[in-house]
Amino acid sequence: MLQSKSAEDYLKAICKMGGTQGAVSTSALASRLGISPVSVHEMIRRLAEQGLVEYTPYRGVSLTPAGLRAAQNVFRRHRLWERFLHDSLGLPWARVHEEAERLEHATSQEVSDRLAQFLNYPVECPHGYPIGQDGCACEDEAVRPLLELAVGESAEIERVPEDNAQMLEYLDRLGLRPGVWITMVEIAPFDGPVTIELAGERKAIGRPLAERVLVHTVSPNNAEHQGG
């Protein structure tokens, strides 16, 4: 485990911002973390000394293989705690992210391994993100925003935003959870809402929300599974 919560948060943020496939600007990183650029540069220098990131002036920062492994471990601990809090303690999925944020930094490798065993090795967190040593699911070409579906196209909800409790509560009321099959019914013009169908019901959602719900497209001959 890394020496500080702050260092782990940096690696997670770089990973989420695409730092596994290219460089992330330090100004964008500072904005995301709500930290001054000076503080960001100091932390990046320390992470680079540990061999966890590579930094190129005027280009940005990216994760090294060691940095990626460290980020993956943090994501794994986080998502295991989310599963435990949701499945074993019964916390609503809208609350588990915040609690897991606290627990992930104080969990050893042995405890996370025991937790995975206790949970019978779950494959994903309650929000649809995969749990495992080999990937943090920051980048995934197999999924795309619900908003990108064409009218008549069907897809399975793959994952939803985990960091907005109010949004999760709203999605829950609508029945929009990972594993639910939906069909795009209508896309209103002039930035209007989109209408989808799930389990035989039509629901209208705003475009910003449809942009953040990620889906996995299915072929038309599998459309009968929607709502399952």
C-alpha positions as CSV (number, residue, x, y, z in Angstrom):
1,M,0.0,0.0,0.0
2,L,1.2,3.6,-0.7
3,Q,2.4,5.8,2.1
4,S,-0.5,8.2,2.1
5,K,-4.1,8.6,1.3
6,S,-3.3,11.6,-0.8
7,A,-0.9,9.6,-3.0
8,E,-3.5,6.9,-3.6
9,D,-6.1,9.5,-4.5
10,Y,-3.7,11.0,-7.1
11,L,-3.1,7.7,-8.8
12,K,-6.8,6.9,-8.9
13,A,-7.6,10.3,-10.4
14,I,-4.8,10.0,-13.1
15,C,-6.2,6.5,-13.9
16,K,-9.7,7.8,-14.3
17,M,-8.6,10.7,-16.4
18,G,-6.9,8.5,-19.0
19,G,-3.4,8.3,-17.6
20,T,-3.0,4.7,-18.6
21,Q,-3.2,5.5,-22.3
22,G,-1.8,9.0,-22.5
23,A,-0.7,12.0,-20.5
24,V,-3.0,14.0,-18.2
25,S,-2.4,17.7,-17.8
26,T,-1.4,18.8,-14.3
27,S,-3.9,21.7,-14.5
28,A,-6.7,19.3,-15.3
29,L,-5.6,17.1,-12.4
30,A,-5.5,20.0,-10.0
31,S,-9.0,21.0,-11.1
32,R,-10.3,17.5,-10.6
33,L,-8.8,17.1,-7.1
34,G,-9.5,20.7,-6.0
35,I,-5.8,21.3,-5.2
36,S,-3.5,24.1,-6.2
37,P,-1.2,23.4,-9.2
38,V,1.9,24.0,-6.9
39,S,0.7,21.1,-4.6
40,V,0.0,18.9,-7.6
41,H,3.5,19.4,-9.0
42,E,5.0,18.6,-5.6
43,M,3.0,15.3,-5.3
44,I,3.8,14.4,-8.9
45,R,7.5,14.9,-8.2
46,R,7.3,12.5,-5.2
47,L,5.3,9.9,-7.2
48,A,7.8,10.1,-10.0
49,E,10.6,9.5,-7.5
50,Q,8.8,6.3,-6.4
51,G,8.5,5.1,-10.0
52,L,4.7,5.4,-10.0
53,V,4.3,8.1,-12.6
54,E,6.1,9.7,-15.6
55,Y,6.0,13.4,-16.0
56,T,6.9,15.4,-19.1
57,P,6.8,19.2,-18.8
58,Y,4.1,20.9,-21.0
59,R,2.7,17.5,-21.8
60,G,1.5,15.9,-18.6
61,V,1.6,12.9,-16.3
62,S,0.9,9.2,-16.9
63,L,1.0,6.1,-14.8
64,T,3.9,3.7,-15.0
65,P,3.2,-0.1,-14.8
66,A,3.9,0.1,-11.1
67,G,1.6,3.1,-10.7
68,L,-1.1,1.3,-12.6
69,R,-0.8,-1.7,-10.3
70,A,-1.0,0.5,-7.2
71,A,-4.1,2.3,-8.6
72,Q,-5.7,-1.1,-9.4
73,N,-5.2,-2.3,-5.9
74,V,-6.9,0.8,-4.5
75,F,-9.9,0.4,-6.8
76,R,-10.1,-3.3,-5.8
77,R,-10.2,-2.5,-2.1
78,H,-12.7,0.2,-2.7
79,R,-15.1,-2.0,-4.7
80,L,-14.8,-4.9,-2.3
81,W,-15.8,-2.6,0.5
82,E,-18.7,-1.4,-1.5
83,R,-19.9,-5.0,-2.0
84,F,-19.5,-5.8,1.7
85,L,-21.3,-2.6,2.8
86,H,-24.2,-3.2,0.3
87,D,-24.5,-7.0,0.4
88,S,-23.6,-7.8,4.0
89,L,-24.5,-4.7,5.9
90,G,-27.5,-3.6,3.8
91,L,-26.4,0.0,3.1
92,P,-28.1,1.6,0.1
93,W,-26.0,1.7,-3.0
94,A,-26.1,5.5,-2.9
95,R,-24.1,5.5,0.3
96,V,-21.5,2.8,-0.1
97,H,-19.1,4.9,-2.2
98,E,-18.5,7.5,0.4
99,E,-17.9,4.9,3.1
100,A,-15.6,2.8,0.9
101,E,-13.6,6.0,0.2
102,R,-12.6,6.0,3.9
103,L,-12.0,2.3,4.2
104,E,-9.9,1.7,1.1
105,H,-6.9,3.6,2.4
106,A,-6.7,1.7,5.7
107,T,-7.0,-1.8,4.2
108,S,-4.0,-4.1,3.9
109,Q,-3.5,-6.6,1.1
110,E,-4.2,-9.5,3.5
111,V,-7.5,-8.0,4.7
112,S,-8.6,-7.2,1.1
113,D,-7.8,-10.8,0.1
114,R,-9.8,-12.1,3.1
115,L,-12.7,-9.8,2.2
116,A,-12.7,-11.0,-1.3
117,Q,-12.8,-14.6,-0.1
118,F,-15.6,-13.8,2.4
119,L,-17.7,-12.3,-0.4
120,N,-17.1,-15.3,-2.6
121,Y,-14.9,-13.3,-5.1
122,P,-17.5,-10.9,-6.6
123,V,-16.8,-9.7,-10.1
124,E,-18.2,-6.2,-9.9
125,C,-19.3,-3.5,-7.4
126,P,-22.9,-2.5,-6.9
127,H,-22.4,0.2,-9.5
128,G,-21.2,-2.1,-12.2
129,Y,-17.4,-1.6,-12.0
130,P,-15.3,-4.7,-12.2
131,I,-13.4,-6.0,-9.2
132,G,-10.0,-7.5,-9.9
133,Q,-6.3,-7.2,-9.8
134,D,-5.9,-6.8,-13.6
135,G,-8.0,-3.8,-14.4
136,C,-9.5,-0.6,-12.9
137,A,-12.0,-0.1,-15.7
138,C,-11.0,3.5,-16.2
139,E,-11.0,2.9,-19.9
140,D,-13.3,0.5,-21.6
141,E,-14.0,0.5,-25.3
142,A,-16.8,-2.0,-24.9
143,V,-19.1,0.5,-23.2
144,R,-20.5,3.8,-24.3
145,P,-22.9,6.4,-22.9
146,L,-26.6,5.6,-23.1
147,L,-27.0,9.0,-24.9
148,E,-25.2,7.6,-27.9
149,L,-27.8,4.9,-28.6
150,A,-29.8,5.2,-31.8
151,V,-33.6,5.1,-31.7
152,G,-34.6,1.4,-31.6
153,E,-31.2,0.3,-30.4
154,S,-31.1,-2.0,-27.3
155,A,-28.4,-2.2,-24.7
156,E,-27.6,-3.5,-21.2
157,I,-26.7,-1.0,-18.5
158,E,-23.1,-1.8,-17.6
159,R,-22.3,0.8,-15.0
160,V,-23.6,4.0,-13.4
161,P,-21.9,7.0,-11.7
162,E,-20.8,6.0,-8.2
163,D,-19.9,9.3,-6.8
164,N,-23.2,11.1,-6.7
165,A,-25.6,9.9,-4.1
166,Q,-28.6,11.9,-5.3
167,M,-28.1,10.7,-8.8
168,L,-27.9,7.1,-7.6
169,E,-31.1,7.4,-5.6
170,Y,-32.9,8.8,-8.7
171,L,-31.6,6.0,-10.9
172,D,-32.8,3.5,-8.3
173,R,-36.3,5.0,-8.4
174,L,-36.2,4.7,-12.2
175,G,-35.0,1.1,-12.1
176,L,-31.8,1.9,-14.0
177,R,-29.3,-0.5,-12.5
178,P,-26.4,-2.5,-14.0
179,G,-27.7,-5.6,-15.7
180,V,-31.0,-4.0,-16.8
181,W,-31.8,-4.0,-20.5
182,I,-33.2,-0.9,-22.1
183,T,-34.2,0.3,-25.6
184,M,-33.9,3.8,-26.9
185,V,-37.4,5.0,-27.9
186,E,-37.1,8.7,-28.7
187,I,-34.4,11.4,-28.7
188,A,-36.1,14.8,-28.4
189,P,-34.7,17.6,-30.6
190,F,-33.1,20.8,-29.3
191,D,-31.3,19.1,-26.4
192,G,-34.6,17.7,-25.0
193,P,-34.8,14.5,-22.9
194,V,-34.4,11.0,-24.2
195,T,-37.1,8.3,-23.8
196,I,-36.1,4.8,-23.0
197,E,-38.1,1.6,-22.4
198,L,-37.3,-1.0,-19.7
199,A,-39.5,-3.8,-18.4
200,G,-42.3,-2.7,-20.6
201,E,-42.3,0.9,-19.2
202,R,-41.2,4.1,-20.9
203,K,-39.2,6.7,-18.9
204,A,-37.8,10.1,-19.9
205,I,-34.4,11.1,-18.6
206,G,-32.3,14.2,-19.1
207,R,-29.3,14.2,-21.5
208,P,-26.7,14.9,-18.8
209,L,-27.8,11.8,-17.0
210,A,-28.0,9.7,-20.2
211,E,-24.4,10.8,-20.8
212,R,-23.2,9.3,-17.6
213,V,-25.0,6.0,-17.6
214,L,-22.8,3.5,-19.6
215,V,-24.2,0.7,-21.6
216,H,-23.1,-2.4,-23.5
217,T,-24.7,-2.6,-26.9
218,V,-26.5,-5.8,-27.9
219,S,-27.5,-7.1,-31.3
220,P,-31.2,-6.9,-32.3
221,N,-31.8,-10.6,-32.0
222,N,-30.9,-10.3,-28.3
223,A,-33.4,-7.6,-27.6
224,E,-35.9,-10.0,-26.1
225,H,-33.7,-10.1,-23.0
226,Q,-34.2,-6.5,-22.2
227,G,-35.7,-5.9,-18.7
228,G,-34.2,-9.2,-17.5
